[in-house]
């Protein structure tokens, strides 16, 4: 094996160039076609390390900045960009407005459009099968490809700008994607523009590199570039934009392979860290919500208190119609809404309808059970905070509130693990506080709370979810729920407000720090209150009648008194 030091690598390039100058045929080809082709050993490219601060960093970018497309490609790029903005900008704004998304001039920071580089072609899917079969841990080749709309929505990428779809898929193949339920939010919420819609060839055919050049031109000035970090095209585009401090998003998550092997790597890595500075708060909603009904009021309290008291990013998962009044309002309040109708919903509905479960109860249960699919909906975060909607946020929530006092070292260890520099084995044991292997769950308020025998005092209405681990076991858990947990579902229908923690029968569960969720055992400072078993109407009745509301509030009277004896709890609830 050669010692590929900087000097040796430079010599390889010089020898290759001299070989061309000595070859009359090569020189003639270069004069006629103005094309310079340099041939070097394959391993040369694996050993050239374009790392910021390294020997080749500045030289690489000098070459990259000097490269120009020919006049034909420049003309095609310019005219099609103009067509994109002229024909689709207004349509995107109007479409987004109908769903509650606002548009203002500050939204446009660059070209006035987004680019999504979607690798879903047959050759890419075949490549990913090989990629996933390697013994080393590789799991982000095809991730989220067919839920790309959810990725954009959960990351807050505005639908008010048109989205140019950079892909090798034909128009017919793109139409096939539109039939997938998981792609509905991409095509229904966003204004997706294909090459064919801009008058370009509907099938790139054997001119794939030519049209890739056009895609690259679009990507240079997009407001957001969203791509697959395993793709060399996406990877290079993201590195270029990172250097220019322009927004990028690897929709497949994980690391960029070119960065892992130091083929090209800036100090500002493109990867999304396991625990980002901003924590996503995820909740689910049923269908057919009406303004000022019970669910609506509870949701407003939760969302408004989170916005006022925390820096959490609210994400709602629902099977409701995107144009419904309530969802349009939530979007206008800054909630990122993911629209999801799970495959198992019809099965669950049939089983429950046979038991004469009321429609309102059915919708409420389905909303709670939507959380089963949260790990597979395209969220790029590895860890999210889930709560039911009957919560009140009293103070801000940070990673230390979810992981405990060792949160900094735990986050650093997770980060090292992403680059294969160690195996993360510091998951919290059952009942302990720390990074959950699957779920970190709050303890219940106290012995007065109705609970089923197998719930072990757990409050699954407040959970820290490890989405990577839950995603890997999602199908097995889904089957476990659908085949074995119908009695729990029916119990939920009979005991309105009770939430059987079916996770406990399947997963290892750790605890959340005690100061996160308010309990009556003398804890006066907490970040949120979960009115478990007592809904919004019950609290209102309690306050309106001075605590004398008979059977409605009696099972929860003690803890309501505890809560409202603390002025911060009463004041916060009245505030929202």
N, C-alpha and C positions, 0 to 999 in steps of 0.2 A: 504494500500500500504506500502510495506516495505521501510525502510530507507537503500537504497543500498549504504552505504558508503564503502570505500576501505576495511576496516576491515571485514565488513559483507560479501562482495563479496569473500574475501579470505576464510572465514569460509565455504561458500557454496562449494568451490572447495575441501576443506579438508574433508568435510562431504561426498561428492560424492566419493572421492578416498577411504575413509575408508569403505564406503558401498561396493565397489568393492572387497576390501581385505577381507571383512567378508563373501562375497558370494563365496562359493566353485565353483559353476558353472562358474562364471565370471573369477575366477582365473584359472580354468582349460582351458577355452577358450583362455585366454591370453597366457598361457604356450604353447598350441598347435599351435595357429595361430600367436603368437607374435603381437596380436592386443589389444590395450587398448581402451575401449569404456567408456567414462565418460558421465553420464546423469545428467543434471542440469535443473532447471526450465527455461522455455523459456525466461521469462523476465530478467533472468540473463544476457543473451547476449545483450539485449538492454541497460542494465545499465552499462556494462563494457565499460568505455570510454578510448579508446586508443588514447590519445591526447598528442602530444609532450609537455613534461614538466609535464605531469600528473603522477598519481600513477602507471599506468599500462604500460606506454610507453616502458620503458627499458625491462620489463619482457616479453612483447609481442614479441619484436624483438629477445630476447634471445631464446624464444621458436621457433619462425619462423626460425631463423638461424640454430637451432639444427635439424630441421626436414630434413629427407633425403628420396628420393624415393628408392624403392627396386631395385635390380640389373637388373631385366628384363626391367623396365622402363628406367633406366639409359642407358642400352644397346640400346634400341630402339631409344631413343633420340639422342645418339651419332652417330649411323649409319645413321639415316635419315638426321641429320644435314650435315653429310659428303656428302650424296647423293645430298642434296639441293645445296651445294656449288660446287660440282664437275660437276653436270649435268646442272645447270641453271645459274651460274654466268656469263659465257662468253656470253650466249644467251641474258641475260638481258643487258649487256653492249652494244652488237651490236645493239640490238633493240632500245635502248635509243639513241645511236649515230645517227641512221637514222632520229630521230626526233629532233636532235639538242642538246641533253643532253650530257655533257662531263663527263668523268670519270677520276679521279686521285686517287692516293692511300690515300690522306687525307680524301676522302669521307668515307672510312671505319674506324670507330672509335671503333667498337665492333666486332660483329660476321660476318659482311659482307652480311647481309640480313635484311629485314624488316619483321615485323609480323603485320597482320591486324586481330584482333579478331572481326569477323562480326557476330552480333546477328541478324539473319533473319529467324530463324526456326519458324515453325508454333506455337509452344508453346510460343515463345518470342513475336510474333505478338499478340497472345491472351493476354499475360501479359500486353503488352503496351496499349491495348484497355482499360483494367481495370485501368492502371496507369493514362491514360489521362482522365478517367472519374471522377477521384477524384476532390473534390471541390477545394482543394488547387491547386495552379498554378504549374502544371507539364506538360511540353511540350517537353521534350527532350529524350523520350524513344526510338523512332524509327527514329528520325531526321537523315537525310543524309545517312541512311542505303543503299538506292538504288542510291546514287550519290557519293559513297565513292571515286571513282577515281578523281572527281572534288575536293574533300576535300584534298586528297594527293597532287594534282598538285598545288592547290592554296596555300598550306602550304609549298611548295618547297621541298617536300620529293622526292628524286631523283629516277627516274625509272631505273637508272643504276645498282641497286641492286635488286635481286629477292625478291618477296613478298610471304612469307608463309601465306596461308589463314587458320587461326585457326577458325574453325566453326563446328557446329553440323549438317550442311547441308550435304546431300548425294551428290555424284558426279552428279547424274541426276538433283538434285535441283540446283546445281551450274551451270550446263549447261543451265538451264532455265533462270538464272540471266543474262547469256551472251546475251540472246535475247532482253533484255531491252535496249532501246536507252540510258537511263540514265547511264547504266553500261558500255557503250562502251569504255570510256576513261580508265576505270580500267583494263579491259581485253586486250585492244588494245595497250595501251601505256606502261603499266607495265607488267612484266613477273610474272604472278600469278601462284603459285605452290600449288596444293592441296595434300591432303593425298594420294589420288589414284595415283597421278603422282610420288609419292615417294615409291610406292609399299605397302602402308598401306591400311587397309580396306576402301573400297569406302563408306561404311555406318557404322557409329560408333555404331549403334544398341543399345543393352542394356549395352554396355561397355563405356558409355559416360564419366564417371568419369575417367576411365583408359586413354582414349585418351585426356581428358582435362589435365591430368598430363603431357602427351607428349607435348601438346600445351604450357603448362607452362614452360617446359624446353626450348622450342624454344624461348619463350618470354624473358627469363632471359638475354640472350646475344644478342638480336636483336639490330641493329643500331637504329631503330625506332620501338616503340610499339604503335600501333594505336588501340584503343578499345572503347567500349561503357561504359561510366562512370556509367550507371545505373546497369550494370551487375556486380555482386559480383566478378567474375573472373577477369574482366578488372580492376575493382576498386582496388582490392588487388595488382594486378600486377603493376598498375600505382603507388601505394603507395610504393611498394618495389623499383621500379626503381627511383622514385623521391628521396628516401632516398640515393640511390647510384649515384644520379646526372646523370641519363641516360635519353635520350629524350623520351617523351611520348606525345600522342595527343588523347584527347577524341573527336572522330569524330562526336558525337551527340551534342556537345556544352553544354552550361548550367553548372549546378553544379553537383557534385557527391553526391548522397544521403547519402552515408556512412559518408562523411565529414560534411554534414548539421546536422546530428543527433549526431555528435562527436563519432561515432562508431570507426572510425579510421581517424585521421587527423594530418598531419604534419603542421609545420608552413609555408611550401611552398605548397600552395594549388594547386590542379591539374586543377582547373577551368580556363577557358579563360576569362579574364576581358572584360567588355563591350567595353572599349576603350583601345586597346593595345598601347604600346609605339610606335611601327612602324605602320604607317597608310597605308592601301592598296589603291592604285589608280587603278580604274577599267575603262577600255575603251572597245569598241566593234569594230570589223572589219568585212567588207563584205567578200563575197567569190570572187574568181577569181581575186586576186590582182596580178599585175605584177610589177616586179622590175622597179623602176624609174617612175611609173605612179603617178598620182596625189595623190591617197590615200597612196601609199607607201611612198612618200616623206613627206607628212604631218605626217605620223606615225613615221618616222625616226626622224623628228624634235622633236616631242613630247617625244619619248622614250629616245633619247640621251640627251635632255635638262633635263629631269627628273633625269636621272642617274647622270648627272654632277652637278646639282644644288640642288637636294633634297635627302632625305633619304626614299622617298616613295617606296613601294613595288609594281611594275607594274603587273597588272593582265589583260590579254586580253581575252575577250569572243568572240567566233567566230563560225560560222558554216562551215568554210573552212576546207579542208582536212588537217589533222595533218602533212602529209608529204610534203605539199606545200613548195616551196622555201622560201617564205616570212615568214611563221610561223617557219620553221627551223631556219632561221636567228634570229627571235625575241627570240626564246628559247635560242639560243647561246648567246644572249645579256643579258640574265637574266630575261626575261619576263616570268611570269608564265601564261601559256595558258590553258584556259578551252574550250573544244570543245563541242559545244551545238547546236543541231538542234531542235528547239522548235516544239511542236506539232501543233502550230497554223501557222507555216510557209507556209505549203501547201495551207491552206485556204487563207492566205494573198496573196500568189503568184497568185492564180487563180483569185481573185478579181481584182488585179492590171493588170494582163495580159489582162483581158477583156477590160480594158481601154487603151490598147495599150501603156503601159508604157515601156520605153526602158529598156533592161536587166540591163545595168549599173546603171540606176537610181533605179531599183528594188532592186538590191543588196545593194546599198547605204542605201536605206530606211530600208531594213530588218536589216542591221547592227545597225542602230539607234534604231530600235524597239526591238532588242535583250535585251536592257536594262530593258525591262518589266520583264524579267525572272531572272535578277540578284539576287533577294532575294531568289530564290528557287534552286540555283545551287550548294549549299554546302559550301558557304563561311562561315567560323566560326565567322568572325567579325560581331558585331552588327551594326557597322557604317563604311561605306567606302566612299571615295571620288570618284565620277564619273565625267569624262569629255569627251567631244567629242575629236576627234583626231586633230582638228585644233587649238591646244593650244601650247604655248611656256612657259616652266617653267623658271622663272627668279630668284627665290629664294626658299629657303626651306619652307616647310609647316608643321606646328605643330598644335596640338589641339587648341592652343590659336588663331590660324589664322582661325579656323573653328567654334569655339564656342564663341569667344570673351573673355573679361577680366575675367569672372567668371569660366573659364574652369576647374580649379582645384577643386572647390567645387562641380561643376556639375558632374565631373567624380567620385568623392568620393561618392556622393549621388547615382549614378547609381550602384556603387559597393555594397553599403549597401543593395540596393533593391534586388540584386541577391540572398541574403541570407534571404530574408523575414524580414529584420530589418527596414522596412519602405516602403511606397509606393511612387514611383517616380512620382511626379506631377509637375515637373519643366520644362515641355516642353515649348519651345518658342511659343508665340502667333503668329498669322498670321502677317507677315511683320516685326517681331522682330528677334533679334539675340539670339542664344542659342542652346540647344539640340533640334533638329527637331523631332516632333512627327512622321512625315513621311519623309519630305524632307526639307532641307535647300538649297535655290536656290540663285544664284547670280543675282543681278539686271542687266538689259541690259545696254549697253554702253551709249546709249543716244537716243534722239528722232529721229535721222536720220536712225535708224535701222528699216528695214521693219518688221512689226509685225502684226499678225492677231488680230482681235478685242478682243478675249478672253484670250490673253496671259498676259495681265496686266503688261507688261514691264519686264517679267521674262526671264532669260537666263537659260533654262534647259540643256544647254551644260556644265554647271558646277554645280554639286549638291553634297550635303552631304546626303547620303541615310541611313535611319534607317531601316536596313534589317529585324529586328524582326517584326516591325509594318507593313512593306510592305509585308512581307511573309504571315502574318495573313489575309491580304486583297487581296492577289495576284489574286486569281481566280475571284473575283468580278471585280477587275480592268481590268483583261485580257478580260473578257466578255464585259465590258464597252468600251474598245478600239476596239475590233473586231466588235461589233454591231453598235457602234454609231460614230466612228471616221474615217470612210473611206474618207469623204470629206477632212479631215485634211491630210490624207495620199496622196490623189491626189493633194492637194495643194502643198505638199512637192515635188511631182514629177514635178510640173509646175514651182515652185520657187526654183531652185537648190540652196542649201545652207541654206534655211530657215528651222527651226526646230520647228514645232508646239508643244507647251508645253502642251500636253494633260493631264499631271498630274494636272494642275491647275483646270481643270473641275471636278476633283474627290477628291483630297486630300487637307488637310490643309497644307499650305506651309509657312515656315518661311524664314528668310533671312540669307545669309552668311555675315560676316563682310566685309565692303566696301574695306578694304585694301587687300583682297585676290585676286580679279580679277582687272586688270588694266582698268581704264575708262579714258576718256579724260578730266573729270572735275578736273584737277589740281592734280590728284593722281600720283605722280612720283615714289612711292615705292610700289610695289606689288609683289606677289609671282608668278603669272602667267598672261599671256595674252591670251585671247580667240579671235581669228580672226573670229568672228561670221559673217557669210555672205561673208567673203572674204577668199578664200581658198589659198593654197600654191602657185598655179600658178599665181593668181592675185597679191600676194605680190611680187613674183619674177618679174613679168612684171612691176609693179610699180617701183621697185628699178632699173630695167634694163633701163627703159625709162624715168627715172627722174620724175615720177609722171604723165607722159602724155600717158596714155593708153586708152584714149577714154571711151567708154561706159562700158568697162570691170571693171574699177576701180572707175568710177565716183561716184556711190552711196556711196562708202566707202572712198573716197579720203580724206575727212576731218579727219577721225579718223586715217587713215594710216599716215597722216602728223603729227598728234598729237603724235602717237606712235614713229615714227622714228625721231621726234625732240628730243626725249629722247634717249641719246646715248646708255643706257643699253639695250633698246629694239632692236635697229638696230644691235648692236654688238652681242647680244645673237642670233638673227635670223641668221645672217651671220655665226656664229660659228658652227651652227648645220646643 
